[in-house]
Amino acid sequence: MLEHVIVALIVAVAALSLAWRWMPALWRRALAAKLAAGSHRAGLVDAQQAQQMAATMAKKSGCGACDSCLPACASGDKTQGTKAGATDAPLIRQR
């Protein structure tokens, strides 16, 4: 029985971690601010620690796909996410 509880907790933590990672950046920032404010109201952290916690949790995900496209999409700039010197032409392997 204890093994089932431990496995359920591990699966729940993994699911929450996956949901947090792939959550849109706007949602992640809002939820991070709410979690930090709630921990401050509960007396777990002071105001400065709550702000630091919100900033840490709101950072972009590993790939940055959802975080980096927001300014480019808003301004209509299609070159913001590309590397310098990159082209749209397909790479052709020469022999």
DSSP file (Angstrom, degrees, kcal/mol; ACC not computed):
  #  RESIDUE AA STRUCTURE BP1 BP2  ACC     N-H-->O    O-->H-N    N-H-->O    O-->H-N    TCO  KAPPA ALPHA  PHI   PSI    X-CA   Y-CA   Z-CA
    1    1 A M     >        0   0    0      0, 0.0     4,-1.7     0, 0.0     5,-0.1   0.000 360.0 360.0 360.0 -42.8    0.0    0.0    0.0
    2    2 A L  H  >  +     0   0    0      1,-0.2     4,-2.3     2,-0.2     5,-0.2   0.866 360.0  56.4 -62.7 -35.7    2.8    2.4    0.9
    3    3 A E  H  > S+     0   0    0      1,-0.2     4,-2.6     2,-0.2    -1,-0.2   0.887 104.4  52.5 -63.4 -38.6    4.4    1.7   -2.5
    4    4 A H  H  > S+     0   0    0      2,-0.2     4,-2.3     1,-0.2    -1,-0.2   0.889 109.7  48.7 -64.5 -39.7    1.2    2.8   -4.3
    5    5 A V  H  X S+     0   0    0     -4,-1.7     4,-2.2     2,-0.2    -2,-0.2   0.915 112.1  48.6 -66.4 -43.2    1.2    6.1   -2.4
    6    6 A I  H  X S+     0   0    0     -4,-2.3     4,-2.3     2,-0.2    -2,-0.2   0.919 112.8  47.3 -64.0 -44.1    4.8    6.8   -3.2
    7    7 A V  H  X S+     0   0    0     -4,-2.6     4,-2.5     1,-0.2    -1,-0.2   0.901 110.7  52.4 -64.6 -40.5    4.3    6.0   -6.9
    8    8 A A  H  X S+     0   0    0     -4,-2.3     4,-2.3     1,-0.2    -2,-0.2   0.899 110.2  48.5 -62.4 -40.5    1.2    8.2   -7.0
    9    9 A L  H  X S+     0   0    0     -4,-2.2     4,-2.5     2,-0.2    -2,-0.2   0.907 111.2  49.7 -65.5 -41.7    3.2   11.1   -5.4
   10   10 A I  H  X S+     0   0    0     -4,-2.3     4,-2.3     1,-0.2    -2,-0.2   0.919 112.5  47.1 -63.3 -43.3    6.0   10.7   -7.9
   11   11 A V  H  X S+     0   0    0     -4,-2.5     4,-2.4     2,-0.2    -2,-0.2   0.897 111.8  50.9 -65.7 -40.1    3.6   10.6  -10.8
   12   12 A A  H  X S+     0   0    0     -4,-2.3     4,-2.4     2,-0.2    -2,-0.2   0.919 111.3  47.3 -64.0 -43.7    1.8   13.7   -9.5
   13   13 A V  H  X S+     0   0    0     -4,-2.5     4,-2.3     1,-0.2    -2,-0.2   0.902 112.6  49.9 -64.5 -40.4    5.0   15.7   -9.1
   14   14 A A  H  X S+     0   0    0     -4,-2.3     4,-2.4    -5,-0.2    -2,-0.2   0.905 110.9  49.2 -64.7 -40.8    6.1   14.6  -12.6
   15   15 A A  H  X S+     0   0    0     -4,-2.4     4,-2.5     2,-0.2    -2,-0.2   0.908 112.1  47.8 -65.7 -42.0    2.8   15.7  -14.1
   16   16 A L  H  X S+     0   0    0     -4,-2.4     4,-2.5     2,-0.2    -2,-0.2   0.897 111.7  50.6 -64.6 -40.1    3.0   19.1  -12.3
   17   17 A S  H  X S+     0   0    0     -4,-2.3     4,-2.2     2,-0.2    -2,-0.2   0.917 111.9  46.8 -63.5 -43.7    6.5   19.6  -13.4
   18   18 A L  H  X S+     0   0    0     -4,-2.4     4,-2.1     2,-0.2    -2,-0.2   0.912 112.4  49.8 -65.0 -42.8    5.6   18.8  -17.0
   19   19 A A  H  X S+     0   0    0     -4,-2.5     4,-0.6     1,-0.2    -2,-0.2   0.900 111.6  49.1 -63.2 -40.2    2.6   21.1  -16.9
   20   20 A W  H >< S+     0   0    0     -4,-2.5     3,-0.6     1,-0.2    -2,-0.2   0.908 111.0  50.2 -65.4 -41.6    4.7   23.9  -15.5
   21   21 A R  H 3< S+     0   0    0     -4,-2.2    -2,-0.2     1,-0.2    -1,-0.2   0.894 117.9  37.0 -65.7 -40.9    7.4   23.5  -18.1
   22   22 A W  H 3< S+     0   0    0     -4,-2.1    -1,-0.2    -5,-0.1    -2,-0.2   0.356  89.2 116.9 -96.7   5.1    5.0   23.5  -21.1
   23   23 A M  S << S-     0   0    0     -4,-0.6    38,-0.1    -3,-0.6    43,-0.1  -0.468  79.7 -95.2 -69.4 142.3    2.6   26.1  -19.7
   24   24 A P     >  -     0   0    0      0, 0.0     4,-2.5     0, 0.0     3,-0.3  -0.284  33.9-117.8 -57.3 146.3    2.4   29.4  -21.7
   25   25 A A  H  > S+     0   0    0      1,-0.2     4,-2.5     2,-0.2     5,-0.2   0.849 112.1  54.5 -58.2 -39.2    4.7   32.0  -20.4
   26   26 A L  H  > S+     0   0    0      1,-0.2     4,-1.9     2,-0.2    -1,-0.2   0.918 111.6  44.4 -63.4 -43.5    1.9   34.5  -19.6
   27   27 A W  H  > S+     0   0    0     -3,-0.3     4,-2.8     2,-0.2     5,-0.2   0.908 112.4  52.7 -65.8 -41.9    0.1   31.9  -17.5
   28   28 A R  H  X S+     0   0    0     -4,-2.5     4,-2.3     1,-0.2    -2,-0.2   0.902 109.8  47.8 -63.0 -41.8    3.4   30.8  -15.8
   29   29 A R  H  X S+     0   0    0     -4,-2.5     4,-2.0     2,-0.2    -1,-0.2   0.916 113.8  47.1 -65.1 -42.8    4.2   34.4  -14.8
   30   30 A A  H  X S+     0   0    0     -4,-1.9     4,-2.1    -5,-0.2    -2,-0.2   0.919 114.4  46.5 -65.5 -43.6    0.7   35.0  -13.4
   31   31 A L  H  X S+     0   0    0     -4,-2.8     4,-2.6     1,-0.2    -1,-0.2   0.873 110.5  53.3 -67.5 -36.8    0.7   31.7  -11.5
   32   32 A A  H  X S+     0   0    0     -4,-2.3     4,-2.3    -5,-0.2    -1,-0.2   0.903 109.4  48.8 -64.3 -40.5    4.2   32.3  -10.1
   33   33 A A  H  X S+     0   0    0     -4,-2.0     4,-2.4     2,-0.2    -2,-0.2   0.903 112.6  48.1 -65.4 -40.6    3.1   35.8   -8.8
   34   34 A K  H  X S+     0   0    0     -4,-2.1     4,-2.4     2,-0.2    -2,-0.2   0.906 112.1  48.7 -67.2 -41.2    0.0   34.3   -7.2
   35   35 A L  H  X S+     0   0    0     -4,-2.6     4,-2.1     2,-0.2    -2,-0.2   0.904 113.2  47.4 -64.4 -41.1    2.0   31.5   -5.6
   36   36 A A  H  X S+     0   0    0     -4,-2.3     4,-1.7     2,-0.2    -2,-0.2   0.907 112.9  48.4 -67.1 -41.3    4.5   33.9   -4.2
   37   37 A A  H  X S+     0   0    0     -4,-2.4     4,-2.5     1,-0.2    -2,-0.2   0.893 111.2  51.2 -65.9 -38.9    1.9   36.3   -2.9
   38   38 A G  H  X S+     0   0    0     -4,-2.4     4,-2.0     1,-0.2    -2,-0.2   0.887 109.0  49.6 -65.8 -38.7    0.0   33.3   -1.3
   39   39 A S  H  <>S+     0   0    0     -4,-2.1     5,-2.2     2,-0.2     6,-1.0   0.834 111.3  50.5 -68.9 -30.8    3.2   32.2    0.5
   40   40 A H  H ><5S+     0   0    0     -4,-1.7     3,-1.1     4,-0.2    -2,-0.2   0.921 110.4  48.5 -70.7 -43.8    3.8   35.7    1.7
   41   41 A R  H 3<5S+     0   0    0     -4,-2.5    -2,-0.2     1,-0.3    -1,-0.2   0.852 108.5  54.8 -63.1 -34.4    0.2   36.0    3.1
   42   42 A A  T 3<5S-     0   0    0     -4,-2.0    -1,-0.3    -5,-0.2    -2,-0.2   0.587 116.0-117.4 -75.9  -9.1    0.6   32.6    4.8
   43   43 A G  T < 5S+     0   0    0     -3,-1.1    -3,-0.2    -4,-0.3    -2,-0.1   0.632  80.6 122.3  84.6  14.2    3.8   33.9    6.5
   44   44 A L  S   <S+     0   0    0     -5,-2.2     2,-0.3    -6,-0.2    -4,-0.2   0.845  79.9  11.3 -76.8 -33.6    6.1   31.4    4.9
   45   45 A V  S    S-     0   0    0     -6,-1.0    -2,-0.2    -9,-0.1    -1,-0.1  -0.932  78.5-113.1-138.7 160.9    8.4   34.1    3.4
   46   46 A D     >  -     0   0    0     -2,-0.3     4,-2.2    -3,-0.1     5,-0.2  -0.314  44.1 -92.0 -86.7-180.0    8.8   37.9    3.7
   47   47 A A  H  > S+     0   0    0      1,-0.2     4,-2.2     2,-0.2     5,-0.2   0.889 124.3  49.1 -63.1 -42.3    8.0   40.3    0.9
   48   48 A Q  H  > S+     0   0    0      1,-0.2     4,-2.2     2,-0.2    -1,-0.2   0.917 112.6  47.7 -65.7 -42.4   11.5   40.4   -0.6
   49   49 A Q  H  > S+     0   0    0      1,-0.2     4,-2.5     2,-0.2    -1,-0.2   0.862 109.8  54.3 -65.5 -34.7   11.7   36.6   -0.7
   50   50 A A  H  X S+     0   0    0     -4,-2.2     4,-2.3     2,-0.2    -2,-0.2   0.906 109.1  47.4 -65.4 -41.5    8.3   36.4   -2.3
   51   51 A Q  H  X S+     0   0    0     -4,-2.2     4,-2.1     2,-0.2    -2,-0.2   0.910 113.5  47.9 -65.4 -41.3    9.4   38.7   -5.1
   52   52 A Q  H  X S+     0   0    0     -4,-2.2     4,-2.2     2,-0.2    -2,-0.2   0.893 111.5  50.7 -65.8 -39.6   12.5   36.7   -5.6
   53   53 A M  H  X S+     0   0    0     -4,-2.5     4,-2.6     2,-0.2     5,-0.2   0.907 110.0  49.7 -65.1 -41.7   10.5   33.5   -5.6
   54   54 A A  H  X S+     0   0    0     -4,-2.3     4,-1.7     1,-0.2    -2,-0.2   0.903 111.8  48.7 -63.5 -41.0    8.1   34.9   -8.2
   55   55 A A  H  < S+     0   0    0     -4,-2.1     4,-0.4     2,-0.2    -2,-0.2   0.890 113.1  47.7 -66.2 -39.2   10.9   36.0  -10.5
   56   56 A T  H >< S+     0   0    0     -4,-2.2     3,-1.0     1,-0.2    -2,-0.2   0.921 114.1  45.4 -68.0 -44.8   12.7   32.6  -10.2
   57   57 A M  H 3< S+     0   0    0     -4,-2.6    -1,-0.2     1,-0.2    -2,-0.2   0.793 108.7  57.5 -70.6 -26.9    9.5   30.6  -10.9
   58   58 A A  T 3< S+     0   0    0     -4,-1.7    -1,-0.2    -5,-0.2    -2,-0.2   0.500  78.8 120.0 -84.7  -3.1    8.5   32.8  -13.8
   59   59 A K  S <  S-     0   0    0     -3,-1.0    -3,-0.0    -4,-0.4     8,-0.0  -0.185  73.9 -89.2 -60.6 156.1   11.7   32.3  -15.8
   60   60 A K        -     0   0    0      1,-0.1    -1,-0.1     2,-0.1   -39,-0.0  -0.162  44.7 -99.3 -68.5 160.8   11.4   30.8  -19.2
   61   61 A S        -     0   0    0    -40,-0.2    -1,-0.1   -38,-0.1     6,-0.1  -0.072  44.1 -88.7 -72.1 177.2   11.4   27.1  -19.8
   62   62 A G  S    S+     0   0    0      1,-0.2    -1,-0.1     2,-0.1    -2,-0.1   0.881 126.1  35.9 -58.3 -44.4   14.5   25.2  -21.0
   63   63 A C  S    S-     0   0    0      1,-0.0    -1,-0.2     4,-0.0    -3,-0.0   0.780  91.9-144.8 -83.9 -25.8   13.8   25.6  -24.8
   64   64 A G     >  +     0   0    0      3,-0.0     4,-2.6     1,-0.0     5,-0.2   0.586  55.3 133.4  75.8   9.5   12.5   29.1  -24.5
   65   65 A A  H  > S+     0   0    0      1,-0.2     4,-0.8     2,-0.2    -1,-0.0   0.916  74.1  37.8 -62.0 -45.5   10.0   28.5  -27.3
   66   66 A C  H  4 S+     0   0    0      1,-0.2     4,-0.4     2,-0.2    -1,-0.2   0.808 120.6  46.1 -78.5 -28.6    7.0   30.0  -25.5
   67   67 A D  H  4 S+     0   0    0      1,-0.2     3,-0.4     2,-0.1    -2,-0.2   0.864 110.8  49.2 -81.9 -36.6    8.8   32.8  -23.8
   68   68 A S  H  X S+     0   0    0     -4,-2.6     4,-0.6     1,-0.2    -1,-0.2   0.691 104.0  58.2 -81.4 -17.0   10.9   34.1  -26.7
   69   69 A C  H  X S+     0   0    0     -4,-0.8     4,-2.8    -5,-0.2     5,-0.3   0.698  84.5  80.7 -87.5 -16.4    8.1   34.4  -29.3
   70   70 A L  H  > S+     0   0    0     -3,-0.4     4,-2.1    -4,-0.4     5,-0.2   0.929  95.8  41.2 -59.3 -50.7    5.9   36.8  -27.4
   71   71 A P  H  > S+     0   0    0      0, 0.0     4,-2.0     0, 0.0     6,-0.3   0.891 116.8  50.1 -65.0 -35.8    7.7   40.0  -28.3
   72   72 A A  H  X>S+     0   0    0     -4,-0.6     4,-1.5     1,-0.2     5,-0.7   0.901 111.7  47.5 -68.3 -39.7    8.2   38.9  -31.9
   73   73 A C  H  <5S+     0   0    0     -4,-2.8    -1,-0.2     1,-0.2    -3,-0.2   0.883 112.2  49.8 -68.0 -37.6    4.6   38.0  -32.3
   74   74 A A  H  <5S+     0   0    0     -4,-2.1    -2,-0.2    -5,-0.3    -1,-0.2   0.879 118.2  37.4 -70.0 -37.6    3.4   41.3  -30.8
   75   75 A S  H  <5S-     0   0    0     -4,-2.0    -1,-0.2    -5,-0.2    -2,-0.2   0.631 103.6-124.3 -90.6 -13.4    5.7   43.5  -33.0
   76   76 A G  T  <5 +     0   0    0     -4,-1.5     2,-0.7     1,-0.3    -3,-0.2   0.552  60.0 147.0  81.8   6.4    5.4   41.4  -36.2
   77   77 A D      < -     0   0    0     -5,-0.7     3,-0.4    -6,-0.3    -1,-0.3  -0.685  25.9-177.3 -81.1 113.1    9.1   41.1  -36.3
   78   78 A K  S    S+     0   0    0     -2,-0.7     3,-0.2     1,-0.2    -1,-0.2   0.588  75.9  60.3 -86.6 -10.8    9.9   37.7  -37.9
   79   79 A T  S >  S+     0   0    0      1,-0.2     3,-1.0     2,-0.1    -1,-0.2   0.506  78.1  88.4 -95.3  -4.4   13.7   38.0  -37.6
   80   80 A Q  T 3  S+     0   0    0     -3,-0.4    -1,-0.2     1,-0.2    -2,-0.1   0.872  90.2  44.8 -64.9 -37.2   13.9   38.3  -33.8
   81   81 A G  T 3  S+     0   0    0     -3,-0.2    -1,-0.2    -4,-0.2     2,-0.2   0.479  96.5  93.4 -87.4  -1.2   14.0   34.6  -33.1
   82   82 A T  S <  S-     0   0    0     -3,-1.0     2,-0.1     1,-0.1     3,-0.1  -0.570  77.2-112.2 -93.5 156.5   16.6   33.7  -35.8
   83   83 A K    >   -     0   0    0     -2,-0.2     3,-1.9     1,-0.1     2,-0.2  -0.450  45.3 -85.2 -79.9 157.0   20.3   33.5  -35.3
   84   84 A A  T 3  S+     0   0    0      1,-0.3    -1,-0.1    -2,-0.1     3,-0.1  -0.431 115.0  12.4 -64.0 130.3   22.6   36.0  -37.0
   85   85 A G  T 3  S+     0   0    0      1,-0.3    -1,-0.3    -2,-0.2     2,-0.2   0.436  92.3 140.5  84.2  -0.8   23.4   35.0  -40.5
   86   86 A A    <   -     0   0    0     -3,-1.9    -1,-0.3     2,-0.0     2,-0.3  -0.504  32.6-162.8 -77.1 144.8   20.7   32.3  -40.6
   87   87 A T        -     0   0    0      2,-0.2    -4,-0.1    -2,-0.2    -1,-0.0  -0.812  28.5-126.8-122.1 165.2   18.8   31.9  -43.8
   88   88 A D  S    S+     0   0    0     -2,-0.3    -1,-0.0     2,-0.1    -2,-0.0   0.512  75.8 111.6 -86.6  -5.4   15.5   30.2  -44.7
   89   89 A A  S    S-     0   0    0      1,-0.1    -2,-0.2     3,-0.0     2,-0.1  -0.423  76.0-109.6 -70.6 141.3   17.2   28.2  -47.5
   90   90 A P        -     0   0    0      0, 0.0     2,-0.4     0, 0.0    -1,-0.1  -0.383  33.1-107.6 -69.6 149.6   17.4   24.5  -46.9
   91   91 A L        -     0   0    0     -2,-0.1     2,-0.5     1,-0.0     0, 0.0  -0.636  31.8-156.1 -78.3 130.5   20.8   23.1  -46.2
   92   92 A I        -     0   0    0     -2,-0.4     2,-0.5    -3,-0.0    -3,-0.0  -0.930  11.8-135.0-110.7 125.6   22.1   21.0  -49.2
   93   93 A R        -     0   0    0     -2,-0.5     2,-0.3     2,-0.0    -2,-0.0  -0.678  20.5-154.8 -82.5 123.3   24.7   18.4  -48.4
   94   94 A Q              0   0    0     -2,-0.5    -1,-0.0     1,-0.1    -2,-0.0  -0.760 360.0 360.0-100.5 146.3   27.6   18.5  -50.9
   95   95 A R              0   0    0     -2,-0.3    -1,-0.1     0, 0.0    -2,-0.0   0.403 360.0 360.0-101.9 360.0   29.7   15.5  -51.7
